[in-house]
């Protein structure tokens, strides 16, 4: 039997330029959002287009690569693991967040108008 794994693979478009930070420890971390789209028919038979937004986090080497080469609108393949976290906001409300922590990424297509040639 195969080992159970926490693994997710997505193909989508960046919703923003990656934002990189260097932590006090010297580690680099980058955050960006990724939009995936699904088309399906609802129970009434009407075609529905649905966009889902994913929070993506990359560390160290992948963070540097993402911040250097990825731009808003790029189509990318990402592979990583799902991480759930909880925090308390300034008003004391509990917030639940789902992140995809990257293990691998691949630039599939550059965004129009970002200075790179289209494939």
DSSP file (Angstrom, degrees, kcal/mol; ACC not computed):
  #  RESIDUE AA STRUCTURE BP1 BP2  ACC     N-H-->O    O-->H-N    N-H-->O    O-->H-N    TCO  KAPPA ALPHA  PHI   PSI    X-CA   Y-CA   Z-CA
    1    1 A X              0   0    0      0, 0.0     2,-0.1     0, 0.0     3,-0.1   0.000 360.0 360.0 360.0 138.9    0.0    0.0    0.0
    2    2 A X        -     0   0    0      1,-0.1     2,-0.1     3,-0.0     3,-0.0  -0.407 360.0-101.5 -72.5 150.8    1.3    3.5   -0.8
    3    3 A X        -     0   0    0     -2,-0.1     2,-0.3     1,-0.1    -1,-0.1  -0.437  39.3-107.5 -68.4 145.3    1.9    6.0    2.0
    4    4 A X        -     0   0    0     -2,-0.1     2,-0.3    -3,-0.1    -1,-0.1  -0.568  44.7-167.6 -73.9 138.3   -0.7    8.6    2.5
    5    5 A X        -     0   0    0     -2,-0.3     2,-0.9     2,-0.1    -3,-0.0  -0.949  30.3-136.4-133.6 149.2    0.4   12.0    1.3
    6    6 A X        +     0   0    0     -2,-0.3     2,-0.4     2,-0.0    -2,-0.0  -0.884  52.3 146.2 -99.0  97.8   -0.6   15.6    1.6
    7    7 A X        -     0   0    0     -2,-0.9     2,-0.4    74,-0.1    74,-0.2  -0.999  24.8-179.4-143.1 135.8   -0.1   16.7   -2.0
    8    8 A X  E     -A   80   0A   0     72,-2.6    72,-2.4    -2,-0.4     2,-0.4  -0.996   7.2-165.7-135.3 141.5   -1.8   19.1   -4.3
    9    9 A X  E     +A   79   0A   0     -2,-0.4     2,-0.3    70,-0.2    70,-0.2  -0.997  15.2 176.3-127.4 129.6   -1.2   20.1   -7.9
   10   10 A X  E     -A   78   0A   0     68,-2.5    68,-2.8    -2,-0.4     2,-0.4  -0.967  21.3-160.1-133.6 147.3   -2.8   23.2   -9.5
   11   11 A X  E     +A   77   0A   0     -2,-0.3     2,-0.3    66,-0.2    66,-0.2  -0.997  42.8 117.7-122.8 125.0   -2.6   25.0  -12.8
   12   12 A X  E     -A   76   0A   0     64,-2.1    64,-2.8    -2,-0.4     2,-0.4  -0.912  58.0 -80.7-164.8-171.5   -3.7   28.6  -12.7
   13   13 A X  E     -AB  75  35A   0     22,-2.0    22,-2.9    -2,-0.3    62,-0.2  -0.899  41.9-110.9-113.8 138.7   -2.9   32.3  -13.1
   14   14 A X  E     - B   0  34A   0     60,-2.3    59,-2.3    -2,-0.4    20,-0.2  -0.456  19.1-160.4 -66.5 133.9   -1.2   34.5  -10.6
   15   15 A X  S    S+     0   0    0     18,-2.4     2,-0.3    57,-0.2    -1,-0.1   0.558  73.9   7.7 -90.0 -10.3   -3.5   37.1   -9.1
   16   16 A X  S    S-     0   0    0     17,-0.6    -1,-0.2    55,-0.1     2,-0.1  -0.978  89.4 -83.8-160.0 161.1   -0.6   39.4   -8.0
   17   17 A X        -     0   0    0     -2,-0.3    54,-0.1    55,-0.1    14,-0.1  -0.495  61.1 -95.4 -66.3 143.2    3.1   39.7   -8.2
   18   18 A X        -     0   0    0     52,-0.4     2,-0.6    48,-0.3    14,-0.2  -0.353  34.1-143.5 -60.8 140.0    4.9   37.6   -5.7
   19   19 A X  E     -C   31   0A   0     12,-2.4    12,-1.6    -3,-0.1     2,-0.3  -0.930  17.5-161.4-109.9 112.0    5.8   39.5   -2.5
   20   20 A X  E     -C   30   0A   0     -2,-0.6     2,-0.3    10,-0.2    10,-0.2  -0.727  10.1-179.3 -99.4 143.9    9.1   38.4   -1.0
   21   21 A X  E     -C   29   0A   0      8,-2.6     8,-2.5    -2,-0.3     2,-0.5  -0.979  21.6-140.6-135.4 148.4   10.3   39.0    2.5
   22   22 A X  E     -C   28   0A   0     -2,-0.3     6,-0.2     6,-0.2     5,-0.1  -0.961  24.8-144.0-108.5 123.0   13.5   38.1    4.4
   23   23 A X    >   -     0   0    0      4,-3.1     3,-2.2    -2,-0.5     0, 0.0  -0.321  28.7-102.1 -80.8 165.9   12.9   37.0    7.9
   24   24 A X  T 3  S+     0   0    0      1,-0.3    -1,-0.1     2,-0.1    -2,-0.0   0.807 123.7  60.0 -56.5 -30.1   15.2   37.8   10.9
   25   25 A X  T 3  S-     0   0    0      2,-0.1    -1,-0.3     1,-0.1     3,-0.1   0.598 120.2-110.7 -73.9 -10.9   16.5   34.2   10.6
   26   26 A X  S <  S+     0   0    0     -3,-2.2    -2,-0.1     1,-0.4     2,-0.1   0.255  74.7 135.8  96.3 -11.7   17.7   35.0    7.0
   27   27 A X        -     0   0    0     -5,-0.1    -4,-3.1     1,-0.0     2,-0.4  -0.412  48.5-137.2 -68.4 146.2   15.1   32.7    5.4
   28   28 A X  E     -C   22   0A   0     -6,-0.2    32,-3.1    -3,-0.1     2,-0.4  -0.863  21.3-176.4-105.0 141.0   13.2   34.1    2.4
   29   29 A X  E     -CD  21  59A   0     -8,-2.5    -8,-2.6    -2,-0.4     2,-0.4  -0.998   5.1-166.4-137.0 140.4    9.5   33.6    2.0
   30   30 A X  E     -CD  20  58A   0     28,-2.5    28,-2.2    -2,-0.4     2,-0.4  -0.966   1.8-164.3-127.9 144.5    7.2   34.7   -0.8
   31   31 A X  E     +CD  19  57A   0    -12,-1.6   -12,-2.4    -2,-0.4     2,-0.3  -0.976  18.0 150.4-127.0 141.5    3.4   34.9   -1.0
   32   32 A X  E     - D   0  56A   0     24,-1.9    24,-3.1    -2,-0.4     2,-0.3  -0.970  36.6-116.2-156.4 166.4    1.1   35.1   -4.0
   33   33 A X  E     - D   0  55A   0     -2,-0.3   -18,-2.4    22,-0.2   -17,-0.6  -0.811  20.5-158.1-107.2 150.8   -2.4   34.1   -5.0
   34   34 A X  E     -BD  14  54A   0     20,-2.3    20,-2.5    -2,-0.3     2,-0.5  -0.996   5.5-149.7-130.3 129.9   -3.3   31.7   -7.7
   35   35 A X  E     -BD  13  53A   0    -22,-2.9   -22,-2.0    -2,-0.4     2,-0.3  -0.870  12.0-172.6-101.4 128.6   -6.7   31.5   -9.5
   36   36 A X  E     - D   0  52A   0     16,-2.6    16,-2.7    -2,-0.5     2,-0.4  -0.903  10.5-150.0-113.9 150.5   -8.0   28.2  -10.8
   37   37 A X  E     - D   0  51A   0     -2,-0.3     2,-0.4    14,-0.2    14,-0.2  -0.957  11.7-174.3-126.2 139.2  -11.1   28.0  -13.0
   38   38 A X  E     - D   0  50A   0     12,-2.6    12,-3.1    -2,-0.4     2,-0.4  -0.989   9.0-157.7-130.2 140.2  -13.7   25.3  -13.4
   39   39 A X  E     + D   0  49A   0     -2,-0.4     2,-0.3    10,-0.2    10,-0.2  -0.965  28.7 146.3-114.4 133.4  -16.6   25.0  -15.8
   40   40 A X  E     - D   0  48A   0      8,-2.2     8,-3.7    -2,-0.4     2,-0.5  -0.968  46.2-105.8-155.4 168.2  -19.5   22.7  -14.9
   41   41 A X  E     - D   0  47A   0     -2,-0.3     6,-0.2     6,-0.2    -2,-0.0  -0.879  33.7-140.6-101.7 132.6  -23.3   22.4  -15.2
   42   42 A X    >   -     0   0    0      4,-2.6     3,-2.1    -2,-0.5    -1,-0.0  -0.126  39.8 -82.9 -80.1-176.0  -25.4   23.0  -12.2
   43   43 A X  T 3  S+     0   0    0      1,-0.3    -1,-0.1     2,-0.1    -2,-0.0   0.707 131.2  55.5 -64.6 -19.5  -28.5   21.0  -11.2
   44   44 A X  T 3  S-     0   0    0      2,-0.1    -1,-0.3     0, 0.0     3,-0.1   0.418 119.1-110.5 -89.6   0.0  -30.6   23.2  -13.6
   45   45 A X  S <  S+     0   0    0     -3,-2.1     2,-0.3     1,-0.3    -2,-0.1   0.539  72.3 140.3  83.6   6.5  -28.3   22.3  -16.5
   46   46 A X        -     0   0    0      1,-0.1    -4,-2.6    -5,-0.0     2,-0.3  -0.646  57.8-113.9 -85.7 140.3  -26.9   25.8  -16.7
   47   47 A X  E     -D   41   0A   0     -2,-0.3     2,-0.4    -6,-0.2    -6,-0.2  -0.563  35.0-166.1 -74.1 132.0  -23.2   26.2  -17.4
   48   48 A X  E     -D   40   0A   0     -8,-3.7    -8,-2.2    -2,-0.3     2,-0.5  -0.968  12.3-155.2-123.2 134.3  -21.4   27.8  -14.5
   49   49 A X  E     -D   39   0A   0     -2,-0.4     2,-0.4   -10,-0.2   -10,-0.2  -0.947  18.1-172.0-107.6 126.7  -17.9   29.2  -14.4
   50   50 A X  E     -D   38   0A   0    -12,-3.1   -12,-2.6    -2,-0.5     2,-0.5  -0.973  11.3-160.5-126.4 130.1  -16.2   29.2  -11.0
   51   51 A X  E     -D   37   0A   0     -2,-0.4     2,-0.4   -14,-0.2   -14,-0.2  -0.920   7.1-165.7-107.5 131.9  -12.9   30.8  -10.0
   52   52 A X  E     -D   36   0A   0    -16,-2.7   -16,-2.6    -2,-0.5     2,-0.4  -0.967   9.9-145.9-117.1 132.5  -11.2   29.6   -6.8
   53   53 A X  E     -D   35   0A   0     -2,-0.4     2,-0.4   -18,-0.2   -18,-0.2  -0.830  13.3-165.8-100.8 135.0   -8.4   31.6   -5.2
   54   54 A X  E     -D   34   0A   0    -20,-2.5   -20,-2.3    -2,-0.4     2,-0.6  -0.951  18.0-133.4-121.4 137.6   -5.5   29.8   -3.5
   55   55 A X  E     -De  33  99A   0     43,-0.6    45,-2.7    -2,-0.4     2,-0.4  -0.810  27.2-162.4 -88.5 124.3   -2.9   31.3   -1.2
   56   56 A X  E     -De  32 100A   0    -24,-3.1   -24,-1.9    -2,-0.6     2,-0.4  -0.907   9.4-173.5-114.1 136.1    0.6   30.1   -2.2
   57   57 A X  E     -De  31 101A   0     43,-2.7    45,-2.8    -2,-0.4     2,-0.3  -0.993   1.6-176.1-128.0 134.7    3.7   30.3    0.0
   58   58 A X  E     -D   30   0A   0    -28,-2.2   -28,-2.5    -2,-0.4     2,-0.3  -0.969  11.3-147.5-129.7 148.1    7.3   29.4   -1.1
   59   59 A X  E >>  -D   29   0A   0     -2,-0.3     3,-1.3    43,-0.3     4,-0.7  -0.862  48.9 -36.5-117.8 149.1   10.4   29.3    1.0
   60   60 A X  H 3> S+     0   0    0    -32,-3.1     4,-2.3    -2,-0.3     5,-0.2  -0.141 128.0  15.5  51.6-115.4   14.1   30.0    0.4
   61   61 A X  H 3> S+     0   0    0      1,-0.2     4,-2.2     2,-0.2    -1,-0.3   0.898 132.5  46.7 -59.9 -44.0   15.3   29.0   -3.1
   62   62 A X  H <> S+     0   0    0     -3,-1.3     4,-2.7     1,-0.2    -1,-0.2   0.847 110.0  55.5 -66.5 -32.3   11.8   28.6   -4.5
   63   63 A X  H  X S+     0   0    0     -4,-0.7     4,-2.4   -35,-0.2    -2,-0.2   0.925 109.0  46.6 -63.9 -44.3   10.9   32.0   -3.0
   64   64 A X  H  X S+     0   0    0     -4,-2.3     4,-1.7     2,-0.2    -2,-0.2   0.914 113.8  47.9 -64.6 -43.0   13.8   33.6   -4.8
   65   65 A X  H  X S+     0   0    0     -4,-2.2     4,-2.5     2,-0.2     5,-0.4   0.936 112.9  48.6 -62.6 -47.0   12.9   31.9   -8.1
   66   66 A X  H  X S+     0   0    0     -4,-2.7     4,-2.1     1,-0.2   -48,-0.3   0.916 112.3  47.7 -60.8 -44.2    9.2   32.9   -7.8
   67   67 A X  H  < S+     0   0    0     -4,-2.4    -1,-0.2     1,-0.2    -2,-0.2   0.814 116.3  44.9 -68.7 -28.2   10.0   36.5   -7.0
   68   68 A X  H  < S+     0   0    0     -4,-1.7    -2,-0.2    -5,-0.2    -1,-0.2   0.878 127.1  21.9 -81.6 -39.4   12.4   36.8   -9.9
   69   69 A X  H  < S+     0   0    0     -4,-2.5     2,-0.3    -5,-0.2    -3,-0.2   0.660 102.0  83.2-109.6 -19.3   10.4   35.1  -12.7
   70   70 A X     <  +     0   0    0     -4,-2.1   -52,-0.4    -5,-0.4     2,-0.3  -0.696  48.5 174.8 -96.7 143.2    6.7   35.2  -11.8
   71   71 A X    >   -     0   0    0     -2,-0.3     3,-2.3   -54,-0.1   -57,-0.3  -0.933  44.7 -72.8-137.3 159.8    4.4   38.1  -12.5
   72   72 A X  T 3  S+     0   0    0     -2,-0.3   -57,-0.2     1,-0.3   -55,-0.1  -0.275 119.9  24.1 -51.1 131.8    0.7   38.8  -12.1
   73   73 A X  T 3  S+     0   0    0    -59,-2.3    -1,-0.3     1,-0.3    39,-0.1   0.141  85.4 138.8  96.2 -19.3   -1.2   37.0  -14.9
   74   74 A X    <   -     0   0    0     -3,-2.3   -60,-2.3   -61,-0.1     2,-0.6  -0.285  52.5-130.7 -57.0 141.6    1.4   34.2  -15.5
   75   75 A X  E     +AF  13 109A   0     34,-2.8    33,-2.8   -62,-0.2    34,-1.9  -0.871  39.2 172.8 -92.8 126.0    0.0   30.8  -15.9
   76   76 A X  E     -AF  12 107A   0    -64,-2.8   -64,-2.1    -2,-0.6     2,-0.5  -0.931  34.9-135.4-134.8 155.4    1.9   28.3  -13.7
   77   77 A X  E     -AF  11 106A   0     29,-2.7    29,-2.3    -2,-0.3     2,-0.4  -0.948  29.9-173.4-103.0 129.4    1.8   24.8  -12.5
   78   78 A X  E     -AF  10 105A   0    -68,-2.8   -68,-2.5    -2,-0.5     2,-0.4  -0.967  11.2-171.5-125.5 144.9    2.4   24.4   -8.7
   79   79 A X  E     +AF   9 104A   0     25,-2.5    24,-3.3    -2,-0.4    25,-2.1  -1.000  32.1 110.1-132.4 133.3    2.9   21.4   -6.6
   80   80 A X  E     -AF   8 102A   0    -72,-2.4   -72,-2.6    -2,-0.4     2,-0.3  -0.857  57.4 -72.9-169.2-156.6    2.9   21.4   -2.8
   81   81 A X  E     - F   0 101A   0     20,-2.0    20,-2.8    -2,-0.3     2,-0.4  -0.936  38.0-113.6-127.8 151.0    1.2   20.5    0.4
   82   82 A X  E     - F   0 100A   0     -2,-0.3     2,-0.4    18,-0.2    18,-0.2  -0.666  31.1-172.3 -84.1 132.4   -1.9   22.0    2.0
   83   83 A X  E     - F   0  99A   0     16,-2.8    16,-2.9    -2,-0.4     2,-0.4  -0.995   7.3-158.4-126.9 130.4   -1.3   23.7    5.4
   84   84 A X  E     + F   0  98A   0     -2,-0.4     2,-0.3    14,-0.2    14,-0.2  -0.895  17.0 173.9-106.6 136.3   -4.1   24.9    7.6
   85   85 A X  E     - F   0  97A   0     12,-2.6    12,-3.0    -2,-0.4     2,-0.4  -0.979  17.2-152.6-141.3 156.7   -3.4   27.6   10.2
   86   86 A X  E     + F   0  96A   0     -2,-0.3     2,-0.3    10,-0.2    10,-0.2  -0.971  18.2 167.1-128.3 140.4   -5.5   29.7   12.7
   87   87 A X  E     - F   0  95A   0      8,-2.3     8,-3.4    -2,-0.4     2,-0.5  -0.949  33.5-115.7-145.3 168.3   -4.8   33.1   14.0
   88   88 A X  E     - F   0  94A   0     -2,-0.3     6,-0.2     6,-0.2     5,-0.0  -0.926  30.0-141.0-108.6 127.6   -6.5   35.9   16.0
   89   89 A X    >   -     0   0    0      4,-2.8     3,-2.0    -2,-0.5    -1,-0.0  -0.141  36.6 -88.0 -78.8-179.4   -7.1   39.2   14.2
   90   90 A X  T 3  S+     0   0    0      1,-0.3    -1,-0.1     2,-0.1    -2,-0.0   0.746 128.6  53.3 -62.6 -24.9   -6.8   42.6   15.8
   91   91 A X  T 3  S-     0   0    0      2,-0.1    -1,-0.3     0, 0.0     3,-0.1   0.417 121.0-106.5 -90.7   1.1  -10.5   42.5   16.9
   92   92 A X  S <  S+     0   0    0     -3,-2.0     2,-0.3     1,-0.3    -2,-0.1   0.508  72.9 141.1  89.3   3.9  -10.0   39.1   18.6
   93   93 A X        -     0   0    0      1,-0.1    -4,-2.8    -5,-0.0     2,-0.4  -0.596  54.1-119.4 -82.0 141.2  -11.8   37.1   16.0
   94   94 A X  E     - F   0  88A   0     -2,-0.3     2,-0.4    -6,-0.2    -6,-0.2  -0.665  30.0-164.1 -81.0 130.3  -10.4   33.7   15.1
   95   95 A X  E     - F   0  87A   0     -8,-3.4    -8,-2.3    -2,-0.4     2,-0.4  -0.941   7.7-152.9-117.4 137.0   -9.4   33.4   11.4
   96   96 A X  E     - F   0  86A   0     -2,-0.4     2,-0.4   -10,-0.2   -10,-0.2  -0.929  15.5-172.9-109.4 133.2   -8.8   30.1    9.5
   97   97 A X  E     - F   0  85A   0    -12,-3.0   -12,-2.6    -2,-0.4     2,-0.5  -0.969  13.6-155.3-128.9 140.4   -6.4   30.2    6.6
   98   98 A X  E     - F   0  84A   0     -2,-0.4   -43,-0.6   -14,-0.2     2,-0.3  -0.974  19.4-179.5-114.6 126.5   -5.5   27.5    4.0
   99   99 A X  E     -eF  55  83A   0    -16,-2.9   -16,-2.8    -2,-0.5     2,-0.6  -0.888  25.9-138.8-121.0 152.9   -2.1   27.8    2.2
  100  100 A X  E     -eF  56  82A   0    -45,-2.7   -43,-2.7    -2,-0.3     2,-0.6  -0.973  19.7-153.3-105.9 117.8   -0.4   25.8   -0.4
  101  101 A X  E     -eF  57  81A   0    -20,-2.8   -20,-2.0    -2,-0.6   -43,-0.2  -0.844  24.3-121.8 -94.9 119.3    3.3   25.5    0.5
  102  102 A X  E     + F   0  80A   0    -45,-2.8   -43,-0.3    -2,-0.6   -22,-0.3  -0.272  40.3 166.0 -68.7 139.8    5.3   25.0   -2.7
  103  103 A X  E    S+     0   0A   0    -24,-3.3     2,-0.3     1,-0.5   -23,-0.2   0.527  78.0   0.7-111.5 -26.6    7.5   22.0   -3.4
  104  104 A X  E     - F   0  79A   0    -25,-2.1   -25,-2.5     2,-0.0    -1,-0.5  -0.988  60.3-171.9-159.1 152.4    7.8   22.7   -7.1
  105  105 A X  E     - F   0  78A   0     -2,-0.3     2,-0.4   -27,-0.2   -27,-0.2  -0.990   4.7-165.1-148.9 155.4    6.6   25.2   -9.7
  106  106 A X  E     - F   0  77A   0    -29,-2.3   -29,-2.7    -2,-0.3     2,-0.5  -0.974  21.5-132.4-143.8 124.0    6.7   25.6  -13.5
  107  107 A X  E     + F   0  76A   0     -2,-0.4   -31,-0.2   -31,-0.2     3,-0.1  -0.675  27.8 174.5 -76.1 120.0    6.0   28.7  -15.6
  108  108 A X  E     +     0   0A   0    -33,-2.8     2,-0.3    -2,-0.5   -32,-0.2   0.838  63.3   0.4 -95.3 -41.1    3.7   27.7  -18.3
  109  109 A X  E     - F   0  75A   0    -34,-1.9   -34,-2.8     9,-0.1    -1,-0.3  -0.976  68.4-123.7-154.0 135.1    2.8   31.0  -20.0
  110  110 A X        -     0   0    0     -2,-0.3     9,-0.2     7,-0.3     2,-0.1  -0.431  36.3-105.1 -74.3 152.3    3.9   34.6  -19.5
  111  111 A X    >   -     0   0    0     -2,-0.1     3,-1.2   -39,-0.1     5,-0.4  -0.463  40.7 -98.5 -73.8 149.5    1.3   37.2  -18.9
  112  112 A X  T 3  S+     0   0    0      1,-0.2    -1,-0.1   -39,-0.1     5,-0.1  -0.459 103.9  15.9 -67.2 138.3    0.5   39.6  -21.7
  113  113 A X  T 3  S+     0   0    0      3,-0.3    -1,-0.2    -2,-0.1     4,-0.1   0.625  87.2 112.9  78.9  14.2    2.2   43.0  -21.5
  114  114 A X  S <  S-     0   0    0     -3,-1.2    -2,-0.1     2,-0.3     3,-0.1   0.277  93.9-101.1-102.3  14.4    4.9   42.1  -18.9
  115  115 A X  S    S+     0   0    0      1,-0.3     2,-0.3    -4,-0.1    -3,-0.1   0.415  89.5 110.6  89.4  -3.4    7.7   42.4  -21.3
  116  116 A X  S    S-     0   0    0     -5,-0.4    -1,-0.3     1,-0.0    -2,-0.3  -0.783  73.1-105.7-105.3 151.4    8.2   38.7  -22.0
  117  117 A X        -     0   0    0     -2,-0.3    -7,-0.3    -3,-0.1     2,-0.2  -0.445  32.9-116.5 -72.3 144.6    7.4   37.0  -25.2
  118  118 A X              0   0    0     -2,-0.1    -1,-0.1     1,-0.1    -7,-0.1  -0.533 360.0 360.0 -74.4 147.0    4.3   34.9  -25.4
  119  119 A X              0   0    0     -2,-0.2    -1,-0.1    -9,-0.2    -2,-0.0   0.446 360.0 360.0 -81.2 360.0    4.9   31.2  -26.1
